[in-house]
């Protein structure tokens, strides 16, 4: 049971990081739009690229991989659910 608990923790943790990063980018995007400065828009685009490569992609892959492992090693879940 410890293996499934670790898979669950990593799956949920990855999802939390993924959603948290999306919330952060939404807040920063709103601030950037209200500022109306071209330099802030370019900075936002740069930050979006950086977060995408270093936070969104790893968090989404962790969520996917450990979600699949949960189904594979679980005796209660099936692919049809």
Buried (B, 14 or more C-beta within 10 A) or exposed (E): EEEBEEBBEBBEBBBEBBEEBBEEBEEBBEEBEEEEEEEBBEBBEEBBEEBEEEBBEEBBEBBEBBBEBBEEEEEEEEEEE
